[in-house]
């Protein structure tokens, strides 16, 4: 590219694009990363309405049921248990039959974290067949 200098003669001017290219890539990566983190914070503001459950088959046996009450008490097969006691019971079941089904009946007002904690104890014990109890929604028909 040629420019005139103050004396009126033409000069060739070379622009170094390396540093400008580096700066563009740095800005691009900065905005991409901060944009991603903003979306992660957006999840806290979303209002999610979960669908109602439709029960298609009733459980024939009622053993190995973990009830979680609204005040976060854990009841295993009719007996109130602490988390360490529940962990011990689940370990015993997993040692005798790792394919045993565990049914979690949590009150709908129980925090999600409490249910996840109980599921974590099941998983830690080696029990992966976990079911959730729900009431039949009268407004929907059974799925065949």
BELPEUR-V654739 format. One line per field, one symbol per residue. phi: phi as a letter, one per 40 degrees, with the letter a starting at -180 (. if undefined). psi: psi as a letter, one per 40 degrees, with the letter a starting at -180 (. if undefined). burial: # if it has 16 or more other C-alpha atoms within 10 Angstrom, else .. A space follows every 50 residues. Layout:
BEGIN
phi->???
psi->???
burial->???
END
This chain:
BEGIN
phi->.bbccccgccbcbbbccccccdccccccccccccccccccccccccbbbc cccbcbacccbbcfbbcbcccgcbbbfgbcbcccccdcccccccccaccc cbbbbbdccccdccccccccccccchcbcbbbcacccccbcccc
psi->hhihadeeihihhhhhedddddddddddddddddddddddddddehhhhi iiihhdiihdififhhhhidffihhhfehhiiddddddddddddddgeei hhhhghieeiidddddddddddddeeheghihiiihheeiiih.
burial->.................................................. ...#.........#####.....###....#....##.###.##...#.# #######.......#..##.##..####....#...........
END
